[in-house]
């Protein structure tokens, strides 16, 4: 399985999260979220490659250092274009589109979801509130057809993707607001985000 994670330029990413951690530069927090996401994905069974799509040099350096392959974003394309572009580069294998703001992600949760997603259909995992999407998968040779954004869970369902109903709290906990970050802290953060937020670390990486 190849996993695609788009990451905006840090100055423009996660505007609703700005100021969530007092005294910490916004860009540092956003980068930490992406670093912990990539770290967990690379530790997940069944993941052969992580492809980060970003034009931010700091993001590229940090995620490449963790073992991700980094490619430039599609100019002016937006989130879904970035997902589709990355998926096209991984068309020789099953592919997953994953949110890059999952700092509490446990590899075991992602691995379990990917096992359930095996087969001939596209699948998706909704976020904790149930309206957004954190994961979308497609088998090799099937177009990913990402529809991320407001109401994306319903949009992916309408597109024919099959919802996965597993209890994966660390996979479903994306972080867009300070309240989301607090919820992720209660689950336990990855080491980069925990260091920035001075919070407990998450489950083991096994």
matplotlib code that plots the C-alpha trace (Angstrom):
import matplotlib.pyplot as plt

x = [0.0, 1.2, 0.0, -0.4, -0.3, -0.6, 0.8, 0.2, 2.9, 3.2, 2.3, -1.0, -1.9, -4.3, -5.4, -8.1, -5.3, -3.3, -2.4, -3.5, -0.3, 0.9, 4.4, 4.8, 5.2, 2.2, 4.5, 6.3, 3.1, 1.7, 5.0, 4.9, 1.5, 2.7, 5.9, 3.9, 1.5, 4.3, 6.1, 3.0, 2.2, 5.7, 5.4, 2.1, 2.0, 1.2, 2.5, 5.3, 5.7, 4.7, 4.4, 4.2, 3.0, 4.2, 5.8, 7.2, 10.9, 10.8, 8.1, 10.0, 13.2, 11.5, 9.4, 12.2, 14.3, 11.7, 11.7, 8.9, 9.2, 8.4, 7.1, 6.0, 2.4, 0.2, 0.2, -3.2, -4.8, -5.9, -6.2, -8.1, -5.8, -2.8, -4.3, -5.1, -1.7, 0.1, -2.2, -1.3, 2.4, 1.5, -0.9, 1.1, -0.1, -3.1, -3.2, -4.5, -5.1, -4.6, -5.0, -1.6, -2.9, -3.2, -0.7, -2.2, -2.2, -1.3, 0.2, -2.1, -5.2, -4.1, -3.0, -6.4, -8.2, -6.0, -6.6, -10.4, -10.0, -8.5, -10.5, -11.9, -13.7, -12.8, -13.2, -13.1, -12.9, -14.8, -13.4, -14.5, -17.6, -18.5, -18.8, -15.2, -12.8, -9.4, -8.7, -9.7, -8.4, -8.4, -7.1, -4.5, -5.9, -8.9, -9.1, -8.9, -11.5, -10.9, -13.6, -12.1, -13.5, -16.7, -19.1, -16.6, -17.8, -21.2, -19.5, -17.3, -20.2, -22.2, -19.2, -19.4, -16.7, -17.6, -17.4, -15.3, -16.8, -13.9, -13.2, -10.0, -10.0, -6.4, -7.1, -10.3, -8.8, -7.7, -6.7, -8.2, -8.9, -7.6, -10.5, -9.4, -5.8, -7.1, -8.9, -5.8, -3.8, -6.2, -5.4, -1.6, 0.4, 3.3, 6.8, 7.0, 3.7, 4.1, 7.3, 5.7, 2.6, 4.3, 1.8, 1.9, 3.1, 0.8, 0.7, 3.8, 4.7, 4.1]
y = [0.0, 3.5, 6.3, 9.9, 12.9, 16.4, 19.1, 22.8, 25.4, 25.8, 29.5, 28.8, 25.5, 24.9, 28.5, 27.5, 26.0, 29.2, 30.1, 26.7, 26.2, 29.4, 30.4, 27.9, 29.2, 28.0, 26.5, 24.4, 22.9, 22.1, 20.5, 18.3, 17.1, 16.0, 14.4, 12.3, 11.2, 10.1, 8.4, 6.3, 5.5, 4.2, 2.0, 0.5, -3.0, -3.1, 0.3, 0.1, 3.8, 7.3, 10.0, 13.5, 16.2, 19.6, 22.8, 23.8, 23.2, 22.7, 20.1, 18.4, 18.2, 17.0, 14.3, 13.1, 12.7, 10.3, 8.2, 9.7, 10.4, 14.1, 15.6, 19.2, 20.1, 20.7, 24.5, 25.9, 22.5, 22.3, 19.3, 16.9, 17.6, 16.9, 13.6, 12.6, 13.6, 11.5, 8.6, 8.7, 8.4, 5.2, 3.7, 0.4, -0.5, 0.0, 3.5, 5.4, 9.1, 10.1, 13.3, 14.7, 16.0, 12.8, 13.4, 10.6, 8.0, 4.5, 2.3, -0.6, 1.5, 2.3, -1.2, -2.6, -0.1, -1.0, -4.7, -4.1, -2.0, -4.8, -5.9, -4.5, -1.5, 2.0, 2.5, 5.5, 6.1, 9.1, 11.4, 11.4, 13.7, 11.5, 14.2, 14.4, 11.9, 10.9, 7.9, 7.0, 3.9, 2.4, -0.9, -0.9, 0.3, 2.0, 5.8, 7.2, 10.0, 12.0, 14.3, 15.8, 19.0, 19.9, 17.0, 14.7, 11.5, 11.9, 12.8, 9.8, 7.5, 9.0, 8.4, 4.7, 4.4, 1.9, 3.2, 1.3, 1.1, 0.0, 1.5, 3.3, 6.4, 7.5, 7.3, 9.2, 12.1, 14.7, 18.1, 21.3, 23.3, 23.8, 21.5, 18.8, 19.1, 18.7, 15.5, 14.2, 15.0, 12.8, 9.9, 10.6, 12.4, 11.3, 12.4, 15.5, 16.9, 15.9, 17.8, 20.9, 20.7, 19.4, 16.5, 12.8, 10.5, 8.0, 4.2, 2.2, 2.2, -1.6]
z = [0.0, -0.9, 1.3, 0.0, 2.4, 1.1, 3.4, 2.7, 3.2, 6.9, 6.9, 5.2, 6.9, 9.8, 10.3, 12.9, 15.0, 15.2, 18.8, 20.1, 22.0, 23.8, 23.0, 20.2, 16.6, 14.5, 11.8, 14.3, 15.6, 12.1, 11.1, 14.2, 13.4, 10.0, 11.3, 13.8, 11.1, 8.8, 11.6, 12.5, 8.9, 8.2, 11.2, 10.1, 8.7, 5.0, 4.1, 1.5, 0.8, 2.0, -0.6, 0.8, -1.6, -0.5, -1.8, 1.6, 1.8, 5.6, 5.2, 2.5, 4.5, 7.7, 6.1, 3.8, 6.9, 8.3, 5.2, 3.1, -0.6, -1.2, -4.5, -5.3, -5.1, -8.1, -8.7, -7.7, -7.6, -4.0, -1.6, -3.9, -6.8, -4.6, -3.5, -7.1, -8.3, -5.6, -6.2, -9.9, -9.0, -7.0, -9.6, -9.7, -6.1, -3.8, -2.6, 0.4, 0.9, 4.5, 6.4, 7.5, 10.9, 12.9, 15.8, 18.0, 15.3, 16.4, 13.7, 14.8, 14.1, 10.6, 9.9, 11.0, 8.7, 5.7, 6.2, 6.2, 3.0, 1.0, -1.9, -5.2, -3.8, -2.6, 1.1, 3.5, 7.2, 8.6, 11.2, 14.8, 14.2, 11.3, 8.7, 7.4, 6.0, 7.4, 5.0, 1.5, -0.2, -3.7, -5.1, -7.8, -11.1, -9.6, -9.6, -6.1, -6.8, -3.7, -2.4, 0.7, 2.2, 4.1, 4.2, 2.6, 4.3, 2.6, -0.7, -0.6, 0.1, -2.8, -5.0, -4.3, -1.6, 1.2, 4.8, 7.3, 10.7, 12.9, 16.3, 15.5, 17.7, 16.9, 13.2, 13.4, 15.5, 13.0, 14.4, 12.9, 16.1, 19.6, 20.9, 18.4, 19.7, 23.3, 22.2, 20.6, 23.8, 25.7, 23.3, 23.6, 21.0, 18.9, 20.0, 17.8, 18.8, 22.4, 22.6, 21.2, 23.3, 26.4, 26.5, 27.0, 24.2, 22.5, 22.3, 21.3, 17.6, 17.3]

ax = plt.figure().add_subplot(projection="3d")
ax.plot(x, y, z, "-o")
ax.set_aspect("equal")
plt.show()
